[in-house]
Amino acid sequence: MPLRVASILLRLLADVRGPAAEAARDRARAVVTDCLDRLRHRFGARWVPVQEQLAHQTRAVLTTADCLR
């Protein structure tokens, strides 16, 4: 199951009860967890504080504007 499908399925089944829904949620959670683990391993994902994210995005926008002049 692709990551996007698993994520959508988790949202759709959030309030649904029953064994079939629980099994589908478990499978979708496993797909999401596996994909996230592989992404973390491949790209070295780490938490970046919001202020640092904002500063980086601001610099990128300003640099782009300078290049377009």
C-alpha positions in Angstrom: 0.0 0.0 0.0 1.5 3.4 -0.9 2.2 5.9 1.9 -0.4 8.4 0.6 -3.1 5.7 0.5 -2.2 4.6 4.0 -2.4 8.1 5.4 -5.7 8.8 3.7 -7.1 5.5 5.1 -6.0 6.4 8.6 -7.9 9.7 8.4 -11.0 8.0 6.9 -11.1 5.3 9.5 -10.3 7.5 12.5 -13.9 7.3 13.9 -14.9 3.9 12.4 -15.4 1.0 14.9 -15.2 -2.7 14.4 -12.6 -5.4 13.8 -12.3 -4.8 10.0 -11.6 -1.1 10.6 -9.1 -1.9 13.3 -7.3 -4.3 11.1 -7.2 -1.7 8.3 -5.9 0.9 10.7 -3.2 -1.4 12.0 -2.0 -2.2 8.4 -2.1 1.5 7.4 -0.2 2.5 10.6 2.4 -0.2 9.8 2.9 1.2 6.3 3.3 4.8 7.6 5.7 3.8 10.4 7.8 1.7 7.9 8.0 4.6 5.4 8.9 7.1 8.1 11.6 4.9 9.5 13.1 4.4 6.0 13.0 8.2 5.3 14.7 8.9 8.7 17.4 6.4 7.9 18.0 7.5 4.4 17.9 11.3 5.0 18.9 11.6 8.6 15.7 13.4 9.5 15.9 15.4 12.7 13.8 17.9 14.5 14.5 21.5 13.4 13.1 24.2 15.7 10.5 26.4 14.1 12.6 29.6 14.4 15.4 27.9 12.4 12.9 26.7 9.8 11.4 30.2 9.5 14.9 31.7 9.2 15.9 29.3 6.5 12.7 29.8 4.5 13.0 33.6 4.8 16.6 33.5 3.5 15.5 31.3 0.6 12.7 33.8 -0.4 15.0 36.8 -0.1 17.7 35.1 -2.1 15.2 34.2 -4.8 13.9 37.7 -5.0 17.5 39.0 -5.3 18.2 36.6 -8.2 15.1 37.8 -10.0 16.1 41.4 -10.0 
